[in-house]
Each structure stands twice: as structure tokens, then as C-alpha cells.
């Protein structure tokens, strides 16, 4: 059984797939090319339409109508793993989980589009905006025969976020505030091979069958921002994004491939044979609470040509406590009441970036971002083998009176992550080391009317 995700077209000008998460956890900070080139340190500058993501209050200082259409291409080399897993070896025989393996996830190239549109009223200190992007995506695929197949063969979380926003500017104070909604529609798919341990022989496992899940959710959160320019060469920014509780509803399919699998769905041996297959379906539901986040930035212009910014951001990943799927069909009863602990932790991200005006129309940019990882050693696995990340970025901006073209490249290096959480009773975890790297290429065009 192969489940395929088809992401509904949101706008005629936007089409593509969401990327592998490139910030800690599921979060993708690369939501604007100019900001990406400066290590995503942009909460205080927030001076192009992508401010809707980084600090929505920044749109109050933009002039007229501005529309920015951009895309980030993300090249994901294979994640590498060396060590043992609960299925490393030959199931169902004894000795399972002790053989060392070398596994590589599938190589991918993703394209993540974004759209930002803002309008500032000519006779009012009021601005409105709309952002369409993907903030919390995830995509990971391992070979169907990999030693991780009991946990995941492929998983995809494909969100689209709509953010209508209003900002108000207090001209006497050079201060602006903003608030908006985060309307998130997410499509979730997962496929894995279900296994069961033999309690009598701890180092054995029996294949049950192929389990696939497809679900969707649409829920609402909110965001707010503040930008203050106390001096002509100094800006301060604060941005907050609330939690969003995604209530996922969908369908599950199970294809029994062994007698043990038939027993799991209540089919007796009298109706099966060694070569038979049995497929059953069920409703399925789950709840995922996306985290809140708080970012604070300060931007300084020591000279007319140079701008420097430093940001810190806290993301409340402790909202991800466990993952549990609830199946409605009676034949899926044996899959219920099996929550998977996550126990993620709140983390901090540190961003530093700069821009130098080479000429009146050309800017050079560079940045660095250090992102700490929210997943503890005890629950790290092949679905998201995360670690602390170092991101280095460069970019260039070309701008005229009516338009801007921005380009950026970012290299994200993951610290090697060694864990020892192999659980033969639950058939989860691994004892070994994960290695990952990501390359990002960004481009955007902004038109001003």
C-alpha cells in the first residue's frame, strides 16, 4: 500500500511542496529571502513584506502597496545512520537488534513558495497584509526495507498558513503595533510496517502488516508584533505567535501480511492462508499542538551603509508531549491506547546578520544562526533525527524604485547526534549516530505600487 499526498492548490500563483524542517523541530524560519540571507535576524528591521512572518508590525512603516512572491529550494542530502535498531538483523529470529547497520534516508529536493502582500493607507497610519506560507512542515522518507521500517517508512506534514494582519503606526513615537490570525490547514500522511515483539522471546519481532494514515486539520491561532525606532539608526522588534492545536481527522488503512497480522484484526486462521492478504480501513484522529514562539530583535546602523541585527527567539516545543492516534474501527482495537512519548523541550535560537549597501541599488548580506534542538535523547528517532544546528548564509539584493530582487544561499550543518534509546519491548529507538546536512537557495521578487 502506498499512500500519496496531494496538496491542494492554494492560489493560482503558488504550487509546490513544503520542505524538510530547517529550524529546530518542525519550524522553518526561512520565510523571506532578504531575512534568510541575514541568518533570519529580521524582527527589528522588518522592512519588506516578509515582515508579516518575522514581525508583522514592520508593515506599518512600508509605503503604498507591496507584493512579494518568493520561493526557497531546499536540497536535502540523505540523513545517515550507523548503529543498531530493533529490526537490525533478521526478524523474527533471535538476536534481533544486535547487528550493526548503515542506513541512509532518501535524497530530496523541495520547493517552498511564499506570498506576502501589504497595503498602507495614504491618509491613515494603518496597514493591512496577507501572508501565505508553510511554517511547520515535515518530510522524511526511508527505504521500505530499512531497519527503521517499524517506526516510519515515510511521513509528511504539509501545512499552508494564511495570515491576515492589521498594523497601526503611532507617528509621534515612531512606534507600530500589529495583530493577525494564523489560519493553518495541514495534511498529514504516514506509512510504516507494523511489527509486534514476542514477549516470551525478547529479541524477536513478527511482521504484522503495512499501516498507512492520511488526515487533515484546519485550526486557528494568532500573532502580534511591535516595532519601535527610538533613534533614526536604531530599531527594536518584538513578535509573538500563539500555539495552534491541530485536530487531525482522517482514515487509516492496514494490510495484514502475516498470520500475526490477521490475528491483530480479529481474523482467524480458518479464513487465511500463508499467501493471503487482508485489508481493513478505519477512521483515525489525533491532536498536535504547534508551539508558541517569542522573538526579540535589535537592529543598528553604525553607518549609512551598514546595518547589523541580533535576534533571540524562544519556541515552546514543550507543547509536543506525546503522539497518539485513535482508531475508530473495531478491527483496529489493538492499535489503540499506544501513545508515543515525545517530551520535547522549549528551546532558544540565536540569529545574527548584517547588510552592506555596496551601491545605491545593490546590497550585500550575510548571517549566522544557531538553533538548539528540542528533542531529548530518550525520544529521538528516524521520523525527525534532529540536533543542534549551525546555519551560515549569504545573499544579495538588487532594488529600484518599483521592484526588488533578492537572492540567498544557506548551509545548515547539524551536529552529529549519538543516542542510546533502543527499546526492544516497544520496537522503537536506536543505538547509534545520525548525520545530516541541508542546502537552501532562496529567491524573491517584490513589486511596489
C-alpha positions as CSV (number, residue, x, y, z in Angstrom):
1,X,0.0,0.0,0.0
2,X,1.4,3.4,-1.0
3,X,-0.3,6.5,0.3
4,X,0.2,9.6,-1.7
5,X,-0.2,13.2,-0.5
6,X,-1.7,15.7,-2.9
7,X,-1.5,19.2,-1.7
8,X,-4.5,21.3,-2.8
9,X,-3.6,24.4,-4.9
10,X,-4.0,27.4,-2.7
11,X,-3.5,30.2,-5.2
12,X,-3.0,30.0,-9.0
13,X,0.4,31.6,-8.5
14,X,1.5,29.2,-5.8
15,X,2.3,25.5,-6.2
16,X,4.8,23.2,-4.6
17,X,5.7,21.0,-1.7
18,X,6.7,22.0,1.8
19,X,10.3,21.4,2.8
20,X,12.0,19.4,5.4
21,X,12.1,21.4,8.5
22,X,15.2,23.6,8.5
23,X,14.9,25.0,12.0
24,X,14.7,23.2,15.3
25,X,11.8,20.8,15.4
26,X,9.3,21.3,12.6
27,X,9.7,25.1,12.3
28,X,11.0,26.7,9.1
29,X,12.4,30.2,9.7
30,X,13.4,30.8,6.1
31,X,10.2,32.7,5.2
32,X,11.8,35.6,3.3
33,X,14.8,35.8,1.1
34,X,16.3,39.0,2.4
35,X,15.9,37.8,6.0
36,X,17.3,34.4,5.1
37,X,20.5,36.0,3.7
38,X,21.0,37.6,7.1
39,X,20.6,34.5,9.2
40,X,16.8,35.3,9.7
41,X,17.8,38.1,12.0
42,X,15.0,40.4,10.9
43,X,12.5,41.1,13.7
44,X,13.8,44.6,14.2
45,X,14.4,45.6,10.6
46,X,11.2,44.0,9.2
47,X,11.3,46.4,6.3
48,X,9.9,44.3,3.4
49,X,6.6,42.4,3.1
50,X,8.0,39.2,4.7
51,X,7.8,41.2,7.9
52,X,4.4,39.6,8.1
53,X,6.2,36.4,9.3
54,X,9.2,37.9,11.2
55,X,7.4,40.9,12.9
56,X,4.0,42.0,11.5
57,X,4.4,45.5,13.0
58,X,7.0,46.2,10.4
59,X,4.4,46.5,7.6
60,X,3.2,49.8,9.2
61,X,6.4,51.5,8.0
62,X,6.1,50.2,4.4
63,X,4.7,52.6,1.8
64,X,1.9,52.1,-0.7
65,X,1.1,48.6,-1.9
66,X,3.8,45.9,-2.0
67,X,3.6,42.3,-3.2
68,X,6.4,39.8,-2.7
69,X,6.5,36.4,-4.4
70,X,9.3,34.1,-3.4
71,X,10.5,30.5,-3.2
72,X,13.0,28.5,-1.3
73,X,14.6,25.5,-3.0
74,X,15.8,23.0,-0.4
75,X,18.3,20.2,-1.3
76,X,18.3,17.5,1.4
77,X,21.1,15.0,1.1
78,X,20.5,11.7,2.8
79,X,20.5,11.5,6.6
80,X,23.0,8.9,7.5
81,X,22.7,6.5,10.5
82,X,25.3,4.0,11.8
83,X,24.4,1.7,14.7
84,X,21.7,-0.8,15.7
85,X,17.9,-0.6,15.7
86,X,15.2,-3.0,17.0
87,X,15.0,-4.5,13.5
88,X,18.7,-4.7,12.6
89,X,19.2,-8.3,12.0
90,X,16.8,-10.9,10.6
91,X,13.2,-10.9,12.0
92,X,11.6,-12.9,13.5
93,X,14.7,-14.8,14.6
94,X,16.6,-14.4,17.9
95,X,19.5,-12.0,18.0
96,X,17.4,-9.1,16.6
97,X,18.6,-5.6,17.4
98,X,22.3,-6.5,17.8
99,X,23.5,-6.3,14.3
100,X,25.1,-3.0,13.2
101,X,23.6,-1.3,10.2
102,X,24.3,1.7,8.0
103,X,21.1,3.4,6.7
104,X,20.5,6.4,4.5
105,X,17.2,8.3,4.1
106,X,16.1,9.2,0.7
107,X,17.6,12.3,-1.0
108,X,15.0,15.0,-1.8
109,X,14.7,18.4,-3.4
110,X,11.8,20.6,-2.2
111,X,10.3,23.9,-3.4
112,X,8.6,26.1,-0.8
113,X,6.7,29.1,-2.3
114,X,5.5,32.1,-0.3
115,X,3.4,35.1,-1.0
116,X,3.3,38.4,1.0
117,X,1.1,41.4,0.2
118,X,0.8,44.6,2.2
119,X,-1.0,48.0,1.8
120,X,-0.5,51.2,3.8
121,X,-3.3,53.7,3.6
122,X,-2.2,57.1,2.3
123,X,-4.2,59.2,4.8
124,X,-4.3,56.8,7.7
125,X,-1.4,55.4,9.9
126,X,-3.0,52.0,9.1
127,X,-1.7,49.0,7.2
128,X,-3.1,45.6,6.2
129,X,-1.4,42.5,4.9
130,X,-1.8,38.9,3.9
131,X,0.8,36.1,4.1
132,X,0.6,32.7,2.6
133,X,3.4,30.3,3.6
134,X,4.3,27.0,5.3
135,X,5.7,27.4,8.8
136,X,5.7,23.9,10.3
137,X,6.3,21.3,7.6
138,X,8.0,17.9,7.8
139,X,9.0,15.4,5.2
140,X,11.1,12.3,5.7
141,X,11.4,9.0,3.8
142,X,13.4,5.9,4.4
143,X,13.6,2.8,2.2
144,X,10.7,0.4,2.7
145,X,13.2,-2.3,3.7
146,X,15.2,-0.1,6.1
147,X,15.9,-1.1,9.7
148,X,13.6,1.8,10.7
149,X,10.5,0.5,8.9
150,X,8.8,-0.4,12.2
151,X,8.7,3.3,13.1
152,X,8.4,5.0,9.7
153,X,8.9,4.5,6.0
154,X,7.6,7.9,5.0
155,X,6.0,10.8,6.8
156,X,4.8,14.2,5.5
157,X,3.2,17.1,7.3
158,X,2.2,19.6,4.6
159,X,0.7,22.9,6.1
160,X,-0.4,26.0,4.5
161,X,-0.7,29.1,6.7
162,X,-2.9,32.1,5.9
163,X,-2.1,35.2,8.0
164,X,-4.4,38.3,7.6
165,X,-2.9,41.1,9.6
166,X,-3.6,44.7,10.7
167,X,-0.9,47.2,11.8
168,X,-1.2,50.7,13.3
169,X,1.5,53.3,13.4
170,X,2.0,56.0,16.1
171,X,4.0,58.6,14.1
172,X,4.8,60.8,17.1
173,X,6.6,57.9,18.8
174,X,7.9,56.1,15.7
175,X,6.1,53.0,17.1
176,X,3.9,50.4,15.4
177,X,1.8,47.5,16.7
178,X,0.2,44.7,14.8
179,X,-2.1,41.7,15.3
180,X,-3.3,39.0,13.0
181,X,-4.7,35.5,12.7
182,X,-2.8,32.3,11.8
183,X,-5.2,30.0,9.9
184,X,-3.4,26.7,9.3
185,X,-4.6,23.9,7.1
186,X,-2.4,20.8,7.4
187,X,-2.4,17.5,5.5
188,X,-0.7,14.6,7.3
189,X,0.4,11.3,5.9
190,X,2.4,8.4,7.4
191,X,3.3,4.9,6.4
192,X,5.1,2.3,8.3
193,X,5.4,-1.5,8.7
194,X,3.8,-2.7,11.9
195,X,5.6,-5.2,14.0
196,X,4.9,-6.9,17.3
197,X,7.5,-8.3,19.8
198,X,7.3,-11.8,21.2
199,X,7.0,-11.3,25.0
200,X,8.3,-14.9,25.5
201,X,11.5,-14.2,23.5
202,X,12.6,-10.5,23.9
203,X,14.9,-10.5,20.9
204,X,12.3,-11.5,18.3
205,X,9.7,-9.5,16.3
206,X,6.9,-10.5,14.0
207,X,5.7,-8.6,11.0
208,X,2.0,-7.7,11.2
209,X,1.4,-5.6,8.1
210,X,1.5,-2.2,6.4
211,X,-0.1,0.7,8.2
212,X,-0.9,3.9,6.5
213,X,-2.6,7.1,7.8
214,X,-4.0,10.2,6.0
215,X,-5.6,13.1,7.8
216,X,-6.3,16.8,7.6
217,X,-6.9,19.6,10.1
218,X,-7.8,23.3,9.9
219,X,-7.4,25.4,13.1
220,X,-6.7,29.0,14.1
221,X,-4.1,30.8,16.2
222,X,-3.0,34.4,16.4
223,X,0.1,36.6,16.2
224,X,1.2,40.1,17.3
225,X,4.2,42.4,16.9
226,X,5.7,45.7,18.0
227,X,8.4,47.7,16.2
228,X,9.9,50.9,17.7
229,X,12.5,53.2,16.2
230,X,13.7,55.3,19.2
231,X,16.6,56.7,17.1
232,X,17.0,57.1,13.3
233,X,19.7,54.4,13.3
234,X,18.2,52.0,15.9
235,X,15.2,49.7,15.7
236,X,13.7,47.3,18.2
237,X,11.2,44.5,17.4
238,X,9.1,42.0,19.3
239,X,7.0,39.3,17.7
240,X,4.8,36.6,19.2
241,X,3.0,33.7,17.6
242,X,0.5,31.6,19.6
243,X,0.0,27.9,19.9
244,X,-2.3,26.2,17.4
245,X,-4.0,23.0,18.3
246,X,-4.4,20.9,15.2
247,X,-7.2,18.4,15.5
248,X,-6.5,15.9,12.8
249,X,-9.2,13.7,11.3
250,X,-8.7,11.1,8.6
251,X,-8.6,7.5,7.6
252,X,-6.3,4.6,8.3
253,X,-5.5,1.5,6.2
254,X,-4.0,-1.7,7.4
255,X,-2.8,-4.5,5.1
256,X,-2.2,-7.7,7.1
257,X,0.8,-9.6,5.7
258,X,1.2,-12.4,8.2
259,X,-0.9,-14.7,10.4
260,X,0.1,-12.5,13.4
261,X,-1.4,-9.5,11.4
262,X,-4.6,-11.4,10.7
263,X,-4.9,-12.1,14.5
264,X,-4.4,-8.4,15.2
265,X,-7.5,-7.5,13.2
266,X,-9.6,-10.5,14.5
267,X,-9.3,-12.8,11.5
268,X,-8.9,-16.5,12.4
269,X,-6.6,-18.9,10.6
270,X,-9.5,-20.7,9.1
271,X,-10.1,-17.8,6.6
272,X,-6.4,-17.2,5.7
273,X,-3.6,-18.9,4.0
274,X,0.2,-18.2,4.0
275,X,-0.1,-16.3,0.8
276,X,-3.3,-14.3,1.5
277,X,-3.6,-10.6,2.3
278,X,-6.3,-8.8,4.2
279,X,-7.0,-5.0,4.0
280,X,-9.2,-3.1,6.5
281,X,-9.9,0.6,7.0
282,X,-10.9,2.8,9.9
283,X,-11.4,6.4,10.9
284,X,-8.4,7.9,12.8
285,X,-7.8,11.1,14.8
286,X,-5.0,12.8,16.6
287,X,-4.1,16.1,18.1
288,X,-0.9,18.0,17.6
289,X,-0.2,21.3,19.4
290,X,2.1,23.5,17.4
291,X,4.2,25.7,19.7
292,X,4.1,29.3,20.5
293,X,7.1,31.5,19.8
294,X,8.5,34.8,21.0
295,X,11.2,36.7,19.1
296,X,13.1,39.9,20.1
297,X,15.5,41.8,17.9
298,X,17.6,44.9,17.8
299,X,19.0,46.5,14.6
300,X,21.7,49.2,14.5
301,X,23.1,51.2,11.7
302,X,26.6,52.3,12.7
303,X,27.0,54.0,9.3
304,X,24.6,54.9,6.5
305,X,25.7,51.8,4.5
306,X,25.9,49.1,7.2
307,X,23.1,47.5,9.2
308,X,23.6,44.9,11.9
309,X,20.9,42.9,13.7
310,X,20.9,40.4,16.6
311,X,17.7,38.4,17.4
312,X,16.8,35.8,20.0
313,X,13.8,33.5,19.7
314,X,12.2,31.1,22.2
315,X,10.0,28.3,20.8
316,X,7.7,26.5,23.1
317,X,8.2,22.9,21.9
318,X,7.1,21.5,25.3
319,X,3.6,21.6,23.7
320,X,4.7,18.3,22.0
321,X,4.2,15.9,24.9
322,X,3.2,12.7,23.1
323,X,1.7,11.5,19.8
324,X,-1.3,9.2,19.8
325,X,-3.5,8.0,17.0
326,X,-7.1,7.0,18.0
327,X,-8.7,4.5,15.6
328,X,-12.5,4.2,15.3
329,X,-12.8,0.8,13.6
330,X,-13.3,-2.3,15.8
331,X,-10.6,-4.2,13.8
332,X,-8.1,-1.6,14.9
333,X,-8.7,-2.0,18.6
334,X,-5.2,-3.5,19.1
335,X,-3.6,-0.3,17.7
336,X,-5.4,2.0,20.3
337,X,-4.1,3.2,23.6
338,X,-0.5,3.3,22.5
339,X,0.7,6.9,22.9
340,X,4.3,7.6,21.8
341,X,6.1,9.8,24.2
342,X,7.8,12.9,22.7
343,X,8.6,15.1,25.7
344,X,10.1,17.9,23.6
345,X,11.6,20.9,25.4
346,X,11.4,24.7,24.9
347,X,14.5,25.9,23.0
348,X,16.2,29.1,22.0
349,X,17.5,30.3,18.7
350,X,20.2,32.9,18.2
351,X,20.5,34.9,15.0
352,X,23.0,37.5,13.7
353,X,23.1,39.2,10.4
354,X,24.3,42.2,8.5
355,X,23.7,44.2,5.3
356,X,26.1,46.4,3.5
357,X,25.0,48.9,0.8
358,X,27.6,48.4,-1.9
359,X,25.9,50.9,-4.2
360,X,22.6,52.8,-4.2
361,X,20.9,49.7,-5.8
362,X,22.9,46.7,-4.6
363,X,23.1,45.3,-1.1
364,X,25.4,42.5,0.2
365,X,24.2,40.3,3.1
366,X,25.5,37.6,5.4
367,X,24.3,35.9,8.6
368,X,24.7,33.1,11.1
369,X,22.0,31.3,13.1
370,X,22.4,28.8,16.0
371,X,19.4,26.7,16.6
372,X,19.1,24.4,19.7
373,X,17.3,21.1,19.4
374,X,14.1,20.4,21.3
375,X,14.1,16.6,21.1
376,X,15.6,14.8,24.1
377,X,17.9,11.7,23.6
378,X,15.2,9.5,25.1
379,X,12.7,10.1,22.3
380,X,14.9,10.9,19.3
381,X,14.1,8.7,16.3
382,X,14.1,8.4,12.5
383,X,11.0,10.5,12.0
384,X,12.9,13.6,12.9
385,X,16.6,12.9,13.8
386,X,17.1,16.5,15.0
387,X,20.2,18.1,16.6
388,X,21.7,21.5,17.3
389,X,22.2,23.4,14.0
390,X,24.6,26.0,12.7
391,X,23.4,27.9,9.7
392,X,25.6,30.1,7.5
393,X,24.0,32.4,4.9
394,X,25.0,34.9,2.2
395,X,22.9,36.9,-0.2
396,X,22.5,39.9,-2.4
397,X,19.7,42.4,-3.1
398,X,19.0,44.4,-6.2
399,X,16.5,47.2,-5.8
400,X,15.0,50.1,-7.7
401,X,12.1,52.4,-7.1
402,X,9.4,49.9,-8.2
403,X,10.9,46.5,-7.6
404,X,13.4,44.4,-5.7
405,X,15.1,41.1,-6.5
406,X,16.7,39.2,-3.6
407,X,18.8,36.1,-3.7
408,X,20.2,34.0,-0.8
409,X,22.1,30.7,0.0
410,X,22.2,29.0,3.4
411,X,24.2,26.0,4.5
412,X,22.8,24.2,7.6
413,X,25.1,21.9,9.4
414,X,23.7,19.5,12.0
415,X,25.8,18.4,15.0
416,X,26.3,14.6,14.8
417,X,23.7,13.2,17.1
418,X,24.5,10.0,19.1
419,X,21.7,8.3,21.0
420,X,21.2,5.1,23.0
421,X,17.5,4.7,23.3
422,X,16.8,1.3,21.6
423,X,13.7,-0.3,23.2
424,X,13.2,-3.9,22.1
425,X,9.9,-4.1,24.0
426,X,8.4,-1.2,22.1
427,X,10.5,-1.8,18.9
428,X,11.5,1.9,18.9
429,X,14.6,4.0,19.1
430,X,18.2,3.1,18.2
431,X,21.8,2.9,19.5
432,X,23.9,4.9,17.1
433,X,24.7,8.2,15.4
434,X,22.7,10.4,12.9
435,X,24.4,12.8,10.5
436,X,22.5,15.4,8.5
437,X,23.1,18.5,6.2
438,X,20.8,20.8,4.3
439,X,21.4,23.4,1.5
440,X,18.9,26.2,0.8
441,X,18.6,28.5,-2.2
442,X,16.2,31.5,-1.9
443,X,14.8,34.0,-4.4
444,X,12.1,36.6,-4.3
445,X,10.7,39.5,-6.3
446,X,9.0,42.4,-4.6
447,X,6.9,44.9,-6.6
448,X,5.8,48.3,-5.2
449,X,2.8,50.2,-6.5
